[in-house]
Amino acid sequence: MNQARILVVEDEEMTARLILYRLKSLGHETRHAKDGVEGLKMIKEFNPDLVVLDVMLPGKSGFEILQELHDDPEFESGNIRVIMLSNKKSVEDVSRGFNLGAMEYVPKPFKMDEFLLRLKRVLNQ
């Protein structure tokens, strides 16, 4: 897996720390946003290769972030890969994530090794 620029938008501190630690140990350049407003701003400024995006965030939800990126004519949302994380596991929520452009939808809690396999697959697409 080549080094990638990865933004983690996650408000749960322990989950974010664990993901960031593992990604850094694999050589990726990482950034972290703790809420949806900061996350949207950092997506535009950091220009990540991949965003790990929680659905339920303070400020703006992950769904709202994806919708805003999709609707922004100045931002090429098709160039960004997104893995959504969520406690919301209904078919409607998963479908909504994919319809808004997510490439993976990972239900919480998750096994880190499985998450990293999905991340590798998305980065290689």
Contact map, one row per residue, 1 for C-alpha under 8 A:
11100000000000000000000000000000000000000000000000000000000000000000000000000000000000000000000000000000000000000000000100110
11110000000000000000000000010000000000000000000000000000000000000000000000000000000000000000000000000000000000000000000000000
11111000000000000000000001111000000000000000000000000000000000000000000000000000000000000000000000000000000000000000000000000
01111100000000000000000000111000000000000000000111000000000000000000000000000000000000000000000000000000000000000000000000000
00111110000000000000000000011100000000000000001111000000000000000000000000000000000000000000000000000000000000000000000000000
00011111000000000000000000011110000000000000000111110000000000000000000000000000000000000000000000000000000000000000000000000
00001111100000000000000000000111100000000110010101110000000000000000000000000000000000000000000000000000000000000000000000000
00000111110000010011000000000111100000000000000000111000000000000000000000000000000000000000000000000000000000000000000000000
00000011111000010000000000000001111100100000000000111100000000000000000000000000000000000000000000000000000000000000000000000
00000001111110110000000000000001111000000000000000011100100000000000000000000000000000000000000000000000000000000000000000000
00000000111110010000000000000000111000000000000000000100110000000000000000000000000000000000000000000000000000000000000000000
00000000011111110000000000000000010000000000000000000000000000000000000000000000000000000000000000000000000000000000000000000
00000000011111111000000000000000000000000000000000000000000000000000000000000000000000000000000000000000000000000000000000000
00000000000111111100000000000000000000000000000000000000000000000000000000000000000000000000000000000000000000000000000000000
00000000010111111110000000000000000000000000000000000000000000000000000000000000000000000000000000000000000000000000000000000
00000001111111111111000000000001000000000000000000000000000000000000000000000000000000000000000000000000000000000000000000000
00000000000011111111100000000000000000000000000000000000000000000000000000000000000000000000000000000000000000000000000000000
00000000000001111111110000000000000000000000000000000000000000000000000000000000000000000000000000000000000000000000000000000
00000001000000111111111000000000000000000000000000000000000000000000000000000000000000000000000000000000000000010000000000000
00000001000000011111111100000101000000000000000000000000000000000000000000000000000000000000000000000000000000000000000000000
00000000000000001111111110000000000000000000000000000000000000000000000000000000000000000000000000000000000000000000000000000
00000000000000000111111111000000000000000000000000000000000000000000000000000000000000000000000000000000000000000000000000000
00000000000000000011111111111100000000000000000000000000000000000000000000000000000000000000000000000000000000000000000000000
00000000000000000001111111111100000000000000000000000000000000000000000000000000000000000000000000000000000000000000000000000
00000000000000000000111111110000000000000000000000000000000000000000000000000000000000000000000000000000000000000000000000000
00100000000000000000011111110000000000000000000000000000000000000000000000000000000000000000000000000000000000000000000000000
00110000000000000000001111111000000000000000000000000000000000000000000000000000000000000000000000000000000000000000000000000
01111100000000000000001111111100000000000000000000000000000000000000000000000000000000000000000000000000000000000000000000000
00111100000000000000001100111110000000000000000000000000000000000000000000000000000000000000000000000000000000000000000000000
00001111000000000001001100011111000000000000000000000000000000000000000000000000000000000000000000000000000000000000000000000
00000111000000000000000000001111100000000000000000000000000000000000000000000000000000000000000000000000000000000000000000000
00000011110000010001000000000111110000100000000000000000000000000000000000000000000000000000000000000000000000000000000000000
00000011111000000000000000000011111101100100000000000000000000000000000000000000000000000000000000000000000000000000000000000
00000000111100000000000000000001111101100000000000000000100000000000000000000000000000000000000000000000000000000000000000000
00000000111000000000000000000000111111100000000000000000111100000000000000000000000000000000000000000000000000000000000000000
00000000100000000000000000000000111111110000000000000000111111001000000000000000000000000000000000000000000000000000000000000
00000000000000000000000000000000001111111000000000000000001100000000000000000000000000000000000000000000000000000000000000000
00000000000000000000000000000000111111111100000000000000000000000000000000000000000000000000000000000000000000000000000000000
00000000100000000000000000000001111111111110000000000000000000000000000000000000000000000000000000000000000000000000000000000
00000000000000000000000000000000000111111111000000000000000000001000000000000000000000000000000000000000000000000000000000000
00000000000000000000000000000000000011111111100000000000000000000000000000000000000000000000000000000000000000000000000000000
00000010000000000000000000000000100001111111111000000000000000000000000000000000000000000000000000000000000000000000000000000
00000010000000000000000000000000000000111111111100100000000000000000000000000000000000000000000000000000000000000000000000000
00000000000000000000000000000000000000011111111000000000000000000000000000100000000000000000000000000000000000000000000000000
00000000000000000000000000000000000000001111111000000000000000000000000000000000000000000000000000000000000000000000000000000
00000010000000000000000000000000000000000111111100000000000000000000000000000000000000000000000000000000000000000000000000000
00001000000000000000000000000000000000000111111110000000000000000000000000000000000000000000000000000000000000000000000000000
00011110000000000000000000000000000000000010011111100000000000000000000000000001000000000000000000000000000000000000000000000
00011100000000000000000000000000000000000000001111100000000000000000000000000011100000000000000000000000000000000000000000100
00011110000000000000000000000000000000000000000111110000000000000000000000000001111000000000000000000000000000000000000000100
00000111100000000000000000000000000000000010000111111000000000000000000000000001111000000000000000000000000000000000000000000
00000111110000000000000000000000000000000000000001111100000000000000000000000000011110000000000000000000000000000000000000000
00000001110000000000000000000000000000000000000000111110000001000000000000000000011110000000000000000000000000000000000000000
00000000111000000000000000000000000000000000000000011111100011000000000000000000000111000000000000000000000000000000000000000
00000000000000000000000000000000000000000000000000001111100011100000000000000000000111010000000000000000000000000000000000000
00000000000000000000000000000000000000000000000000000111110011000000000000000000000001000000000000000000000000000000000000000
00000000011000000000000000000000011100000000000000000111111111000000000000000000000000000000000000000000000000000000000000000
00000000001000000000000000000000001100000000000000000001111110000000000000000000000000000000000000000000000000000000000000000
00000000000000000000000000000000001110000000000000000000111110000000000000000000000000000000000000000000000000000000000000000
00000000000000000000000000000000001110000000000000000000111111011000000000000000000000000000000000000000000000000000000000000
00000000000000000000000000000000000100000000000000000111111111111000000000000000000000000000000000000000000000000000000000000
00000000000000000000000000000000000100000000000000001111100111111100000000000000000100000000000000000000000000000000000000000
00000000000000000000000000000000000000000000000000000010000011111110000000000000000000000000000110010000000000000000000000000
00000000000000000000000000000000000000000000000000000000000111111111000000000000000000000000000000000000000000000000000000000
00000000000000000000000000000000000100010000000000000000000111111111100000000000000000000000000000000000000000000000000000000
00000000000000000000000000000000000000000000000000000000000001111111110000000000000000000000000000011000000000000000000000000
00000000000000000000000000000000000000000000000000000000000000111111111000000000000000000000000000010000000000000000000000000
00000000000000000000000000000000000000000000000000000000000000011111111100000000000000000000000000000000000000000000000000000
00000000000000000000000000000000000000000000000000000000000000001111111100111000000000000000000000000000000000000000000000000
00000000000000000000000000000000000000000000000000000000000000000111111110111000000000000000000000010000000000000000000000000
00000000000000000000000000000000000000000000000000000000000000000011111110000000000000000000000000000000000000000000000000000
00000000000000000000000000000000000000000000000000000000000000000001111111110000000000000000000000000000000000000000000000000
00000000000000000000000000000000000000000000000000000000000000000000011111110000000000000000000000000000000000000000000000000
00000000000000000000000000000000000000000000000000000000000000000000000111110000000000000000000000000000000000000000000000000
00000000000000000000000000000000000000000001000000000000000000000000110111111000000000000000000000000000000000000000000000000
00000000000000000000000000000000000000000000000000000000000000000000110111111111000000000000000000000000000000000000000000000
00000000000000000000000000000000000000000000000000000000000000000000110000111111000000000000000000000000000000000000000000000
00000000000000000000000000000000000000000000000000000000000000000000000000011111100000000000000000001000000000000000000000000
00000000000000000000000000000000000000000000000010000000000000000000000000011111100000000000000000000000000000000000000000000
00000000000000000000000000000000000000000000000111100000000000000000000000011111110000000000000000000000000000000000000000000
00000000000000000000000000000000000000000000000011100000000000000000000000000111111000000000000000000110000000000000000001100
00000000000000000000000000000000000000000000000001111000000000000000000000000001111100000000000000001111000000000000000000000
00000000000000000000000000000000000000000000000001111000000000000000000000000000111110000000000000000111110000000000001000000
00000000000000000000000000000000000000000000000000011110000001000000000000000000011111000000000010000101110000000000000000000
00000000000000000000000000000000000000000000000000011110000000000000000000000000001111100000000000000000111100000000000000000
00000000000000000000000000000000000000000000000000000111000000000000000000000000000111111000000000000000111100000000000000000
00000000000000000000000000000000000000000000000000000000000000000000000000000000000011111000000000000000001110000000000000000
00000000000000000000000000000000000000000000000000000010000000000000000000000000000001111100110000000000001000000000000000000
00000000000000000000000000000000000000000000000000000000000000000000000000000000000001111110110000000000001000000000000000000
00000000000000000000000000000000000000000000000000000000000000000000000000000000000000011111110000000000000000000000000000000
00000000000000000000000000000000000000000000000000000000000000000000000000000000000000001111111000000000000000000000000000000
00000000000000000000000000000000000000000000000000000000000000000000000000000000000000000111111100000000000000000000000000000
00000000000000000000000000000000000000000000000000000000000000000000000000000000000000011111111110000000000000000000000000000
00000000000000000000000000000000000000000000000000000000000000000000000000000000000000011111111111000000100000000000000000000
00000000000000000000000000000000000000000000000000000000000000000000000000000000000000000011111111100000000000000000000000000
00000000000000000000000000000000000000000000000000000000000000100000000000000000000000000001111111110000000000000000000000000
00000000000000000000000000000000000000000000000000000000000000100000000000000000000100000000111111111100100000000000000000000
00000000000000000000000000000000000000000000000000000000000000000000000000000000000000000000011111111111100000000000000000000
00000000000000000000000000000000000000000000000000000000000000000000000000000000000000000000001111111100000000000000000000000
00000000000000000000000000000000000000000000000000000000000000100110010000000000000000000000000111111100000000000000000000000
00000000000000000000000000000000000000000000000000000000000000000100000000000100010000000000000011111110000000000000000000000
00000000000000000000000000000000000000000000000000000000000000000000000000000000111100000000000011111111100000000000000000000
00000000000000000000000000000000000000000000000000000000000000000000000000000000111000000000000001001111100000000000000001000
00000000000000000000000000000000000000000000000000000000000000000000000000000000011100000000000001000111110000000000010001000
00000000000000000000000000000000000000000000000000000000000000000000000000000000001111000000010011000111111000000000000000000
00000000000000000000000000000000000000000000000000000000000000000000000000000000001111000000000000000001111101000010000000000
00000000000000000000000000000000000000000000000000000000000000000000000000000000000011111000000000000000111111000000000000000
00000000000000000000000000000000000000000000000000000000000000000000000000000000000011100000000000000000011111000000000000000
00000000000000000000000000000000000000000000000000000000000000000000000000000000000000100000000000000000001111100000000000000
00000000000000000000000000000000000000000000000000000000000000000000000000000000000000000000000000000000011111110110000000000
00000000000000000000000000000000000000000000000000000000000000000000000000000000000000000000000000000000000011111110000000000
00000000000000000010000000000000000000000000000000000000000000000000000000000000000000000000000000000000000001111111000000000
00000000000000000000000000000000000000000000000000000000000000000000000000000000000000000000000000000000000000111111100000000
00000000000000000000000000000000000000000000000000000000000000000000000000000000000000000000000000000000000001111111110000000
00000000000000000000000000000000000000000000000000000000000000000000000000000000000000000000000000000000010001111111111000000
00000000000000000000000000000000000000000000000000000000000000000000000000000000000000000000000000000000000000011111111100000
00000000000000000000000000000000000000000000000000000000000000000000000000000000000000000000000000000000000000001111111110000
00000000000000000000000000000000000000000000000000000000000000000000000000000000000000000000000000000001000000000111111111000
00000000000000000000000000000000000000000000000000000000000000000000000000000000001000000000000000000000000000000011111111100
10000000000000000000000000000000000000000000000000000000000000000000000000000000000000000000000000000000000000000001111111110
00000000000000000000000000000000000000000000000000000000000000000000000000000000000000000000000000000000000000000000111111111
00000000000000000000000000000000000000000000000000000000000000000000000000000000100000000000000000000011000000000000011111111
10000000000000000000000000000000000000000000000011000000000000000000000000000000100000000000000000000000000000000000001111111
10000000000000000000000000000000000000000000000000000000000000000000000000000000000000000000000000000000000000000000000111111
00000000000000000000000000000000000000000000000000000000000000000000000000000000000000000000000000000000000000000000000011111
